[in-house]
Every structure is written in C-alpha cells, then in structure tokens.
Amino acid sequence: MENGNGEYSGKFALLNSASRLVTGQWVARAQKTLVERAFEAADMVEGICLLVQPTISQSADLWRVNATYVHWARSRRRTAS
C-alpha cells in the first residue's frame, strides 16, 4: 500500500524480501542530489529497494524500445481481452 511518499510498505511485497518499494513516479520526481541518486540506484541493484509500477518511459528505456510501442502494446492487450 502506498504511504504517501510514492513508496510502498515492504509488508505488501509478494515473494520479495526488499525492505523498501518505490514507484516509478516517485523515482522520476524525487528531488535528490547526484550522490543520493547513485545510492538509490545501488540499493535497487542490491535488492534493498524494489521498483514497482515503472513509468512507460522507464519501462521502454529498460527494454530499449520506443515509448510509443509500449503505448501500442498496452492498447492491443486491452482490446484483445
């Protein structure tokens, strides 16, 4: 469940021992210094922090596709159901 800071409480993490869950929206809007962002990224790599609900842009960047393709895929999935 979201706690108001865009972070999710660890007790709702299924099958994951991450102590902190953050949304893609929180990551995109977090006002942090370069050093703080580096530590947040390191926490994600080490599994201390888990990214949930990434934004379309974040997901597209991770999968190396255009965000328009992600929008298209989402709309195709909705119409196929």
C-alpha positions, 0 to 999 in steps of 0.5 A: 500500500502506498504511504504517501511518499510514492513508496510502498510498505515492504509488508505488501511485497509478494515473494520479495524480501526488499525492505523498501518499494518505490514507484516509478513516479516517485523515482522520476520526481524525487528531488535528490542530489547526484550522490543520493541518486547513485545510492538509490540506484545501488540499493535497487541493484542490491535488492534493498529497494524494489521498483514497482509500477515503472513509468512507460518511459522507464519501462521502454528505456529498460527494454530499449524500445520506443515509448510509443510501442509500449503505448501500442502494446498496452492498447492491443492487450486491452482490446484483445481481452 
